[in-house]
Amino acid sequence: MVANYLKNRHFFLFVVLFVLIILLSYIHLQKTSFESTQATPTPYPTSVLPPTLDGPFSVVKVEDGDTIIINMNDSQQTIRFVGIDTPEVQSQYRSAMCFGKEASAKTKELLVNQQVYLELDSDQNQIDKYNRLLRYVYRAGDNLFVSKYLVETGYATEYTYQGVPHKYQAEFRQAQVSARTRHLGLWDNRTCLVPPNPHD
């Protein structure tokens, strides 16, 4: 009887130990899988820079999702990203729009304490009514085409001013379709009660 008790006790301990080993192995695999995905973030896409660019210029401030202030020739210039539009943020002149805060935060993440190259579009106005320079923006260092990146990740929409096609209209619109199809950013059905209308 004592022998049977010891035998059953040893079997019970063996089962408990086996279950613990399986459980600990599973937890370790889950932790390793999580850490591997966190340690390898998706890199920013790089672009081949056009041959005629101005810069690099230091970014002094990010005003909102599509407007920055740079140091150009020892003076500060406000740059409005041409060809795109991001939701507005709260100011003394306007109310905040859905996803405006997030778009502004993304541009800050991309460009605060960075340098940029600027590209002029000869088919567009060079300065808007607010005396802002209208330019395409690239981040120096990794050549990220920031203007396009904001569209393809759902933080901005393609914007054609007064029906005059800009240089990257087709490219930006294709990026917008991709973001909308994947429900990224402001195209996510959970983001805004009223989804944005793309500019035609």
trRosetta pair geometry for C-beta under 8 A, 3 or more apart (Angstrom, degrees):
i j d omega theta_ij theta_ji phi_ij phi_ji
1 4 5.8 -52 -151 33 32 110
1 5 6.5 35 149 -21 64 103
2 5 5.5 -51 -151 33 34 115
2 6 6.4 31 153 -16 66 105
3 6 5.9 -55 -148 38 31 108
3 7 6.2 33 152 -22 65 108
4 7 5.5 -55 -146 37 31 114
4 8 6.2 29 156 -17 66 105
5 8 6.0 -58 -149 38 28 106
5 9 6.1 27 153 -20 64 109
6 9 5.5 -54 -144 37 31 113
6 10 6.2 32 156 -19 65 105
7 10 5.9 -54 -149 36 28 109
7 11 6.4 28 152 -19 63 107
8 11 5.6 -55 -148 37 33 113
8 12 6.3 36 153 -22 66 104
9 12 5.7 -51 -148 34 32 112
9 13 6.4 29 154 -16 64 105
10 13 5.8 -54 -147 38 32 110
10 14 6.3 37 152 -24 64 106
11 14 5.5 -53 -149 33 31 116
11 15 6.5 32 153 -20 65 102
12 15 5.8 -54 -152 33 31 110
12 16 6.5 29 152 -17 65 106
13 16 5.7 -53 -147 38 34 111
13 17 6.1 33 155 -18 66 108
14 17 5.8 -57 -147 39 28 110
14 18 6.2 31 154 -22 64 108
15 18 5.6 -55 -148 35 29 113
15 19 6.4 29 155 -18 65 105
16 19 5.9 -56 -150 36 30 109
16 20 6.4 30 153 -19 64 107
17 20 5.7 -54 -148 36 32 112
17 21 6.5 34 154 -21 65 103
18 21 5.8 -53 -151 32 30 111
18 22 6.5 29 153 -16 64 105
19 22 5.8 -55 -150 38 33 111
19 23 6.2 32 153 -19 67 109
20 23 5.6 -56 -144 38 31 111
20 24 6.1 27 159 -16 67 107
21 24 6.0 -56 -144 39 27 107
21 25 6.2 30 156 -21 63 109
22 25 5.8 -58 -150 36 28 113
22 26 6.5 28 154 -20 64 106
23 26 5.8 -55 -151 34 30 111
23 27 6.5 28 153 -17 65 105
24 27 5.7 -52 -146 37 34 111
24 28 6.3 36 154 -21 65 106
25 28 5.7 -56 -149 36 30 112
25 29 6.4 30 154 -19 64 106
26 29 5.8 -55 -149 36 30 110
26 30 6.4 29 154 -17 65 106
27 30 5.8 -56 -149 37 31 110
27 31 6.3 30 154 -19 65 108
28 31 5.8 -56 -147 37 30 110
28 32 6.2 30 156 -19 65 108
29 32 5.8 -54 -144 37 30 111
29 33 6.2 31 156 -20 64 107
30 33 5.8 -55 -147 36 30 112
30 34 6.4 29 155 -19 64 107
31 34 5.8 -56 -149 36 30 110
31 35 6.2 25 156 -16 66 108
32 35 5.9 -57 -144 39 29 107
32 36 6.3 30 157 -22 64 107
33 36 5.9 -56 -148 33 28 111
33 37 6.7 22 156 -14 63 105
34 37 6.1 -62 -155 36 30 105
34 38 6.3 22 153 -14 67 111
35 38 5.6 -59 -145 41 34 109
35 39 5.9 30 158 -22 69 111
36 39 5.9 -56 -139 36 28 108
36 40 6.6 -5 169 7 63 112
37 40 6.8 -76 -144 50 25 88
38 41 7.7 -2 -173 -60 37 80
44 142 6.0 85 78 124 121 146
44 144 4.9 -27 149 -98 133 127
44 149 7.1 -3 -157 -123 102 145
45 144 6.9 106 76 -125 58 79
45 145 7.8 -36 97 31 101 90
45 149 7.0 -178 48 -97 101 102
46 142 5.5 -112 -100 166 99 80
46 143 4.9 60 -162 72 88 104
46 144 6.5 -72 -108 -76 50 55
47 138 6.7 -112 61 -126 129 117
47 143 5.0 -139 56 143 70 101
47 144 6.8 99 4 -141 99 18
47 145 4.2 64 -31 -33 154 106
47 148 7.7 112 -75 41 140 136
48 143 7.4 28 -91 162 13 148
49 53 6.0 -55 177 -21 113 146
49 117 6.6 21 -140 82 126 164
49 138 6.3 112 -113 165 96 172
49 143 5.4 -111 -52 -136 97 117
50 53 5.9 128 73 -52 87 95
50 119 5.7 78 42 -116 136 132
52 119 7.4 99 96 -133 73 83
52 120 7.8 -59 124 40 108 93
53 117 4.3 14 167 176 136 120
53 118 6.5 142 -167 66 81 39
53 119 5.5 -50 -110 -80 82 78
53 138 7.0 -45 -137 34 145 133
54 57 7.4 18 127 -28 90 115
54 117 6.8 149 73 -164 44 68
54 118 4.7 -24 62 62 99 97
54 119 7.7 175 19 -79 79 31
54 120 7.3 58 -8 -26 116 100
54 135 7.9 -77 46 -135 116 144
55 115 7.0 147 178 164 115 96
55 116 6.0 -96 -134 106 156 52
55 117 4.0 -159 58 -114 139 55
55 118 5.6 126 -37 9 118 76
55 140 6.8 -143 141 -64 126 119
56 115 3.9 51 162 155 127 122
56 116 6.3 143 -153 66 83 23
56 117 5.7 -62 -97 -68 70 71
56 140 4.2 15 -114 -70 140 151
57 70 4.2 55 133 171 126 132
57 71 6.1 -177 -173 67 90 58
57 72 5.3 -17 -127 -82 138 79
57 115 6.3 159 74 -158 28 80
57 116 5.7 -31 60 62 83 77
57 117 7.8 133 14 -94 81 29
57 118 6.9 8 15 -17 126 111
58 70 6.4 147 79 -159 44 78
58 71 4.7 3 61 35 98 113
58 114 8.0 167 -147 100 54 33
58 115 5.4 -44 -92 -100 50 82
59 62 6.9 18 172 -58 126 79
59 68 5.6 -50 -140 178 105 131
59 69 7.4 101 -165 76 63 52
59 70 5.6 -51 -104 -100 46 78
59 111 4.9 148 -93 161 173 98
59 112 6.7 -121 103 -114 130 25
59 113 7.2 -55 67 -6 104 10
59 114 5.3 26 15 64 126 71
59 115 6.9 -158 -9 -97 81 27
59 116 6.0 71 -57 -10 100 111
60 68 7.9 136 48 167 67 84
60 69 4.6 -59 66 107 107 97
60 70 6.1 160 2 -121 90 19
60 71 5.5 109 -52 -42 110 85
60 76 5.8 -45 19 -124 163 110
61 68 6.8 170 90 -162 51 64
61 69 4.3 17 51 43 93 114
62 67 7.7 121 -170 90 55 58
62 68 5.2 -33 -111 -109 58 86
62 69 7.9 -138 -68 20 19 74
62 104 6.9 142 135 -169 112 76
62 107 5.2 165 -160 116 133 102
62 108 4.5 -160 59 -88 154 71
62 111 5.7 125 -79 78 119 113
62 112 6.0 -74 -11 -70 121 82
63 67 4.0 -42 63 103 122 107
63 68 6.3 -161 8 -94 85 26
63 69 6.4 94 -42 -25 101 92
63 78 7.1 29 -29 -143 146 106
64 67 5.1 38 44 39 84 101
64 86 6.6 -174 136 84 98 124
64 88 7.0 -16 -169 -145 158 47
64 89 4.8 -158 -120 7 114 117
64 100 7.0 -31 -162 -175 117 94
64 103 7.2 32 165 102 81 101
64 104 4.7 -64 -151 -100 56 106
64 107 7.3 66 131 46 33 146
65 86 2.9 -100 96 115 136 165
65 87 6.9 64 12 49 149 58
65 89 7.5 146 -13 -34 88 105
65 100 6.9 -126 -15 -154 123 58
65 103 3.2 -10 -92 137 142 107
65 104 4.9 -86 -52 -69 71 51
65 106 6.8 32 -125 56 92 98
65 107 5.0 158 -139 -17 43 131
65 150 6.8 131 175 -155 100 140
65 155 6.1 -160 -152 157 127 104
65 156 6.3 173 148 -78 124 99
66 80 6.4 38 134 -162 93 67
66 81 4.2 -106 -162 36 86 112
66 84 5.8 -161 -116 98 127 97
66 85 6.3 -65 -26 -132 165 30
66 86 4.5 171 -26 11 102 104
66 103 7.7 -16 -28 152 79 124
66 107 7.3 -145 -58 -78 31 154
66 150 7.4 165 -86 122 83 167
66 156 6.3 106 -72 -115 111 130
67 78 6.5 0 -173 -176 101 99
67 79 6.9 164 -153 84 53 53
67 80 5.3 -16 -102 -104 86 66
67 81 7.2 -118 -67 -1 41 81
67 132 6.9 -56 -133 -145 107 152
68 78 7.5 169 91 -153 35 56
68 79 5.1 -11 63 58 82 103
68 81 8.0 63 3 -45 94 91
68 107 7.2 -144 -66 162 104 124
68 111 6.0 -69 -105 129 147 154
68 116 7.5 96 90 0 155 158
68 137 7.2 94 23 -115 133 155
69 76 5.4 10 178 -175 109 109
69 77 7.1 163 -154 81 63 34
69 78 5.3 -33 -98 -98 77 65
69 79 7.3 170 -94 14 24 79
70 76 7.1 160 81 -149 33 61
70 77 5.7 -22 62 62 83 86
70 79 5.8 29 -1 -15 112 123
70 116 6.5 -99 -100 47 137 114
70 118 7.9 -140 25 -49 166 127
71 74 7.3 12 -180 -104 94 18
71 75 7.5 152 -154 75 59 21
71 76 6.1 -39 -98 -94 56 64
71 77 7.9 129 -123 19 11 79
72 75 6.3 -37 73 69 70 72
72 76 7.5 99 25 -135 77 17
72 77 4.5 -13 26 9 128 126
77 133 5.7 21 164 -2 120 126
78 130 7.6 -63 96 120 143 106
78 131 7.4 79 51 103 116 75
78 132 4.4 -70 106 -117 104 90
78 133 7.0 157 86 19 52 77
79 116 8.0 -140 55 92 168 148
79 118 6.7 -124 -128 -108 140 128
79 132 6.6 133 -129 -178 10 95
79 133 5.2 -34 -108 71 65 97
79 134 8.0 135 -162 -102 63 16
79 135 5.4 -49 -155 41 109 113
79 137 6.7 109 138 -79 138 118
80 128 5.8 -9 36 3 152 136
80 130 7.6 99 -45 62 138 117
80 132 4.1 77 -19 125 108 136
80 133 7.1 171 24 77 73 41
80 134 5.5 -30 73 -100 96 65
80 135 7.7 120 66 25 49 65
81 84 5.2 -23 121 53 119 105
81 135 7.2 -59 -117 78 40 58
81 136 7.1 54 -154 -122 75 37
81 137 5.6 -69 -106 1 96 117
81 146 7.5 -111 -112 105 133 101
81 147 5.1 170 -166 -107 117 96
81 150 7.6 44 144 34 170 149
81 156 7.7 -47 96 -137 145 162
82 121 5.8 -140 111 14 153 130
82 124 5.5 116 -162 119 142 166
82 134 4.2 77 -72 172 113 93
82 135 6.0 136 0 33 107 7
82 136 6.0 -67 55 -57 95 62
82 147 7.5 -17 63 -127 55 146
82 161 7.9 -70 -152 -7 84 127
82 166 6.2 176 146 -137 105 151
83 121 7.4 117 -45 -37 113 158
83 124 7.9 -100 -53 -67 83 158
83 136 6.6 10 22 -89 131 91
83 147 6.1 55 73 175 114 133
83 158 6.7 -40 167 -151 75 71
83 159 6.2 140 167 59 22 76
83 160 7.7 15 -132 -83 58 52
83 166 4.5 -131 -91 87 100 156
83 167 7.5 -68 -78 48 141 73
83 168 5.6 45 -162 63 161 101
83 169 6.9 -132 -140 -79 105 58
83 172 5.7 -180 160 -41 110 161
84 147 5.4 -179 -6 -165 133 84
84 150 6.0 93 172 82 160 121
84 151 5.7 -126 -116 -60 121 106
84 156 4.3 31 176 153 120 138
84 157 6.8 150 -158 77 71 36
84 158 6.3 -58 -105 -114 63 34
84 159 5.4 101 -161 14 10 102
84 172 6.5 -144 -78 -150 88 140
85 156 6.2 151 71 -165 32 90
85 157 5.4 -24 62 62 89 87
85 158 7.9 16 18 112 85 13
85 159 3.8 95 -22 -60 104 140
85 199 6.6 85 17 -21 135 135
86 100 7.0 116 141 -126 91 63
86 103 4.0 168 -171 160 125 150
86 104 7.4 148 131 -57 142 60
86 107 7.6 -99 -36 -34 171 130
86 150 6.7 -63 -75 168 115 136
86 155 6.2 -9 -119 147 113 78
86 156 4.5 -59 -76 -100 81 87
86 157 7.8 156 -87 15 37 68
87 96 8.0 53 145 178 105 66
87 97 3.8 -137 -171 93 101 117
87 98 6.1 -101 -145 76 159 48
87 99 4.7 110 19 80 150 81
87 100 3.8 -114 115 -72 97 74
87 103 5.6 145 42 7 84 141
87 186 6.7 153 -26 -100 124 146
87 196 7.3 -123 -71 -81 102 133
88 91 7.6 -89 173 9 106 105
88 94 5.3 -48 157 117 151 138
88 95 7.5 88 97 85 124 46
88 96 6.5 -155 105 -137 80 37
88 97 4.6 89 45 0 77 111
88 100 5.0 -31 87 -115 31 142
89 96 5.6 -9 -162 -118 37 89
89 97 7.8 -73 -64 30 27 76
89 100 4.3 -179 -76 148 55 117
89 101 6.1 104 -119 -79 97 54
89 103 8.0 -141 -56 66 96 96
89 104 5.1 25 -62 -43 137 146
90 94 7.6 -152 -139 94 33 67
90 95 6.6 -19 -113 -161 73 38
90 96 3.9 -35 -57 -53 81 103
90 100 7.5 138 -22 98 59 139
91 94 5.5 33 52 44 95 77
96 100 5.1 -152 -165 55 81 138
96 101 6.7 16 -161 -42 132 93
97 100 4.5 104 59 -42 76 119
98 186 7.1 121 117 -136 95 101
98 191 6.8 119 161 142 115 86
98 192 3.9 103 137 -109 154 111
98 193 7.5 -156 -83 22 157 71
98 194 7.5 155 13 56 150 77
99 102 5.0 -55 -157 44 64 115
99 103 5.8 68 144 -26 83 101
99 155 7.6 -162 163 -138 113 56
99 185 6.7 91 -156 169 138 85
99 186 4.2 -176 81 -94 178 101
99 191 5.8 28 -70 169 118 122
99 192 6.2 -67 -20 -54 110 115
100 103 5.8 -55 -145 36 30 110
100 104 6.3 30 157 -18 65 107
101 104 5.8 -57 -150 37 29 111
101 105 6.3 29 153 -20 64 108
102 105 5.6 -54 -146 36 31 112
102 106 6.5 35 153 -23 64 103
102 155 6.9 -134 120 -123 90 94
102 185 7.2 173 121 -149 132 88
102 186 7.9 168 75 -64 128 85
103 106 5.7 -51 -151 31 32 113
103 107 6.7 28 154 -14 64 103
103 150 7.2 66 -153 -161 94 114
103 155 4.4 141 -120 -174 80 92
103 156 6.5 109 -144 -65 126 72
103 185 7.8 73 -82 -167 84 126
103 186 7.5 -2 -60 -44 112 121
104 107 6.0 -57 -151 37 32 107
104 108 6.4 34 150 -19 65 106
105 108 5.6 -54 -149 37 33 114
105 109 6.3 40 151 -24 65 103
106 109 5.5 -51 -150 32 33 115
106 110 6.4 26 153 -15 64 108
106 150 6.8 133 113 -118 130 89
106 153 7.4 -178 -163 100 150 133
106 155 4.8 -95 58 -116 159 157
107 110 5.6 -57 -147 40 34 110
107 111 5.8 -17 170 19 70 117
107 146 7.5 80 -129 179 82 123
107 150 6.9 9 -77 -95 91 129
107 155 7.5 173 -43 146 82 144
108 111 6.8 -82 -128 54 21 79
108 112 4.9 26 -173 -36 70 116
109 112 7.3 -6 -84 14 12 105
110 114 7.2 -55 139 6 55 158
110 139 6.4 -118 168 -70 95 140
110 144 7.2 -126 -160 104 113 147
110 146 5.8 131 146 -127 145 113
110 149 7.4 147 -118 96 151 140
111 114 4.8 -107 -152 45 47 125
111 116 6.6 3 -137 -59 112 121
111 137 7.8 -14 -96 157 140 137
111 139 6.6 -135 -96 -100 78 106
111 146 6.7 35 -63 -121 115 155
114 139 5.6 -31 165 -146 143 100
114 140 6.9 165 170 45 88 84
114 141 7.3 -98 -152 7 99 131
115 139 7.6 106 79 -165 50 58
115 140 4.0 -23 92 36 97 136
115 141 7.2 118 53 -26 93 98
116 137 5.3 -23 -169 -162 136 92
116 138 6.3 141 -163 74 76 48
116 139 5.9 -49 -105 -106 75 42
116 140 6.0 -142 -91 -15 17 89
116 146 7.4 -45 -126 2 118 141
117 137 7.6 142 76 -159 51 45
117 138 4.3 -15 59 64 99 108
117 139 8.0 -34 19 43 79 3
117 140 5.9 115 -28 -71 87 85
118 133 7.5 13 -167 127 151 131
118 135 4.1 -12 -164 174 105 150
118 136 7.0 137 -162 69 53 53
118 137 6.4 -19 -105 -101 67 60
118 138 7.7 -157 -70 24 24 80
119 135 6.1 137 59 -171 43 86
119 136 4.0 -20 59 58 106 107
119 137 7.9 -140 21 -56 82 22
119 138 7.0 64 -19 -13 106 108
120 126 6.7 0 -147 -119 111 95
120 135 6.2 -47 -83 -114 52 86
121 124 4.2 41 92 19 114 112
121 134 7.4 -64 38 121 102 103
121 135 7.9 166 -3 -126 84 40
121 136 6.8 91 -43 -22 103 103
121 166 5.4 -1 -177 -157 162 94
121 167 4.8 -142 -126 -11 109 114
123 164 6.4 -173 152 159 97 110
123 165 7.0 -21 137 87 148 65
123 166 6.3 173 83 -124 113 46
123 167 6.6 152 30 -53 119 76
124 134 5.8 -112 129 117 123 138
124 161 6.9 84 -139 47 105 124
124 164 6.7 151 -100 107 67 125
124 166 5.4 14 -57 -111 125 98
124 167 8.0 -87 -14 -13 112 87
125 128 6.4 105 104 -84 131 55
125 134 5.9 78 90 20 76 148
125 161 7.5 -73 18 100 107 149
126 133 6.8 -30 164 -144 72 71
126 134 6.1 -164 -165 42 22 95
127 131 6.0 -6 -178 -141 118 40
127 132 6.7 153 -154 71 68 35
127 133 6.0 -40 -98 -98 74 46
127 134 6.6 -164 -89 -3 19 91
128 131 7.3 -75 72 -6 62 14
128 132 5.1 -6 40 54 105 90
128 134 5.8 102 -38 -56 93 110
136 145 7.4 -21 169 -157 112 92
136 147 5.0 -81 -149 -5 77 153
136 167 7.6 -71 -41 59 139 124
136 168 6.9 93 -102 1 138 137
137 145 8.0 122 88 -166 52 49
137 146 4.6 -40 102 57 101 119
137 147 5.4 128 41 -43 77 92
138 143 5.9 -17 -179 -157 119 52
138 144 6.6 158 -161 78 65 45
138 145 5.6 -33 -104 -103 85 51
138 146 6.4 177 -110 2 24 87
139 142 6.2 6 97 55 109 84
139 143 7.1 -164 72 -105 68 1
139 144 4.2 9 36 51 114 99
139 146 5.5 100 -33 -51 93 109
140 143 7.7 19 -131 -72 28 47
144 149 5.9 3 174 -38 103 150
145 148 4.4 21 115 29 116 113
145 149 6.1 151 86 -24 64 91
146 149 5.4 -58 -140 37 31 116
146 150 6.4 35 162 -24 66 102
147 150 6.4 -60 -161 27 24 108
147 151 7.3 14 148 -10 58 107
147 156 7.9 -82 -166 78 53 158
147 168 7.4 107 110 71 129 154
147 172 7.5 -56 139 -97 98 119
148 151 5.7 -61 -158 37 40 110
148 152 6.0 23 155 -11 76 112
148 168 6.8 -99 -77 166 105 147
148 171 6.6 -43 -115 133 124 111
148 172 6.2 -127 -113 -96 75 76
148 175 5.7 171 -168 -53 85 168
149 152 6.0 -61 -138 44 30 102
149 153 6.1 11 166 -4 66 115
150 153 6.4 -67 -140 46 23 98
150 155 4.5 -84 -161 76 79 107
150 156 3.9 43 131 7 109 122
151 154 7.9 47 176 -60 28 21
151 155 7.6 -86 -64 57 21 67
151 156 4.9 -62 -76 80 61 94
151 157 6.8 86 -125 -131 89 14
151 158 5.9 52 -131 -60 140 72
151 172 5.1 113 2 -157 179 84
151 175 4.5 81 109 107 111 124
151 176 5.3 -61 179 -68 107 77
151 179 6.6 -146 153 -10 57 145
152 175 3.7 -77 -75 -167 88 109
152 176 7.6 -91 -83 -59 48 36
152 178 5.9 3 -141 77 84 123
152 179 5.5 -176 -160 -54 31 108
152 184 8.0 17 150 76 44 155
153 179 6.4 6 69 -110 2 122
153 184 5.8 -118 -175 153 41 139
153 185 6.0 92 133 -37 64 130
154 179 4.2 174 -68 -174 77 123
154 180 7.8 143 -104 -65 95 46
154 182 7.9 -118 -51 81 124 96
154 183 8.0 23 -100 145 151 27
154 184 3.3 -165 -26 112 136 87
154 185 2.3 168 116 31 107 113
154 186 5.5 -178 170 26 88 65
154 187 5.1 -109 -131 15 116 98
154 188 7.3 67 174 -22 155 85
155 185 5.1 -122 -60 -138 51 153
155 186 7.0 113 -117 -11 25 102
157 176 6.0 61 -145 -123 63 130
157 186 7.7 -74 -48 73 95 138
157 196 5.8 -139 -49 127 141 140
157 198 5.3 -161 -165 -120 124 68
157 199 6.2 127 126 2 118 89
158 169 6.8 97 -176 -150 128 58
158 172 3.9 133 -106 127 109 112
158 173 4.9 -53 1 -76 171 62
158 175 7.5 130 -59 61 108 94
158 176 4.9 -93 -11 -34 105 141
158 198 6.4 28 49 -162 89 104
158 199 6.3 -131 99 55 67 96
159 199 4.7 64 -120 33 55 155
160 163 6.4 49 134 -111 114 20
160 164 6.9 -176 180 62 90 44
160 165 6.3 -28 -136 -104 124 44
160 166 6.5 -156 -117 -2 73 93
160 169 6.0 40 -87 -122 111 118
160 199 5.7 -177 28 127 72 115
160 200 7.1 -62 44 116 123 30
161 164 6.3 -22 81 45 73 95
161 166 7.7 62 21 -49 88 113
165 169 4.6 -79 -159 -13 87 158
166 169 5.1 133 55 -54 68 90
168 171 4.5 -59 -168 52 83 117
168 172 5.2 85 126 -27 95 100
169 172 6.1 -62 -145 38 23 105
169 173 6.2 19 159 -17 63 111
170 173 5.8 -58 -145 38 28 110
170 174 6.4 30 156 -20 63 106
171 174 5.8 -55 -151 34 29 111
171 175 6.5 29 151 -18 63 106
172 175 5.5 -54 -150 37 35 113
172 176 6.3 38 150 -23 66 104
173 176 5.4 -49 -147 33 35 115
173 177 6.6 39 152 -21 64 100
173 198 7.7 94 -131 177 83 139
174 177 5.7 -48 -150 31 33 112
174 178 6.6 36 150 -19 62 104
175 178 5.6 -54 -154 35 34 115
175 179 6.5 32 151 -17 66 105
176 179 5.7 -54 -147 37 33 109
176 180 6.1 31 155 -18 67 108
176 198 6.0 107 157 -119 147 132
177 180 5.8 -57 -144 40 29 110
177 181 6.1 32 156 -22 64 108
178 181 5.8 -55 -146 35 27 111
178 182 6.4 8 160 -2 63 112
179 182 6.1 -69 -146 48 27 99
179 184 4.4 -87 -158 53 80 116
179 185 6.5 -16 -176 33 122 110
179 187 5.6 141 134 8 86 144
180 183 7.4 29 -176 -75 33 39
180 184 7.8 -78 -58 35 22 79
180 187 4.5 -150 -115 -135 55 150
180 198 7.8 -58 -61 -52 145 127
182 187 7.6 81 72 90 59 133
183 187 5.3 -142 -138 115 37 93
183 188 4.8 81 165 -103 88 57
183 189 6.4 -38 -144 -10 123 79
184 187 5.7 35 55 49 50 110
184 188 6.7 -21 -170 -49 7 89
185 188 6.5 175 75 -9 17 98
185 191 6.9 42 149 -88 38 163
186 191 5.5 -153 -134 119 38 154
186 192 6.2 18 -160 -9 79 125
186 195 7.4 126 149 -149 81 71
186 196 5.6 25 141 -2 128 124
187 191 7.4 56 49 26 19 139
187 195 6.7 50 -129 -149 50 117
187 196 7.8 -74 -79 39 64 97
188 191 4.3 99 69 -24 93 107
189 195 7.5 -45 -109 -69 55 118
191 195 8.0 78 68 -105 101 75
192 195 5.8 136 78 -91 111 41
192 196 7.1 68 56 -33 159 74
